Amino acid sequence: MPTAGPTIRRWGWISLLGLVLCAGCGLGAFAGRPPRLIQVAVNYLPYLVKGARPQFPPTPVLVLTPVDKREPYPVQEGGPLPTSQDNTAILGIWGMSSEEGTVRISPPPERYPTIPHTLGAQRRMKAGVANHPDLPSGIFTLPDLPRTVQNALESHFYEAGFPVQKVDIALPAESTATSAMAPYALGCAIEQFSLVSLERVQEVPVFNPLGGYHMLNLPARGPTRAQVILALTLYRWPSGEILWEGKVADAVDDPPLEEHEFLYATPGEVLSMALSRAVGSILVNQELQDVLLTR
């Protein structure tokens, strides 16, 4: 007998797409064209350590389950997108900014020197997200965001020589739900984990074998930005005494600011770099080092 779970999840996503469609109705941008869901792959890249890290004693550390405390993503006229749907995080959108409208990029002159520059089009991709997209052509999603962050934290502490264990609780107050033992536990609140990309129209010349050409206008990924902010707490386990609190953050623009060539093949790679650089800066914090080096 079929269960109700898949039907509920399906209607959840349909409702989300309906919300986004309503968001674009004001400017008529999405008539008959719902935004697509773009699942991104995010991976922790090891050893991106910014600063000196001492040799820590091999003291066991529990990594608690991170809590998602992100704000919903705003879209045009239809209210904000939820932060998650069916355990799938809504990271942000790929789409146009209502303040910019359609932005066209002409063919690169170094590849097509005989094609004149199109009036009103940019000659090169301009880096930076001055105006965030609010008219979505796509919605960036990531399954099980807390687990992704928890795995990154576990890997970072393991690299530094700590015996690490992940547990499925978020706070020391829930310690009765696990039998895991260690002197320390690391808690995490995900304050920002976002990915946005501006939609651009790339002009692509199509040549006629008999001579001449015509232009195709194709939607393309434009300036992309990933941002990660994590609020961390080191507890004495299992008492819950707070030994240290701090935040780590990072933001990555692709193309890099003041440049026009993409460094990363996909938006997911941009977000992977932001996550890895943020997490990679945890154990260079002097106050945290002082706690972990105290026997």
Protein Blocks (a to p, Z undefined) as FASTA:
>chain_A
ZZfklmmmmmmmmmmmmmmmmmmmmnopmgoiacddddddddddehiagdjdddddfddd
dddddddfbdcdddehkapadfbeehiacfbdcdddfklopadddddfklmmmbccdehi
afbdcehjfbacfbdfbdcddehkllmmmmmmmmmmmmnopacdddfbfbfklmmmpcbd
cfbdcddddfbdcddddddddddddddfkgpcddddddddddddddddddddddddfklp
afbdcddddddddddehiabdfbfbfklmmmmmmmmmmmmmmmpfklmmmmmpZZ
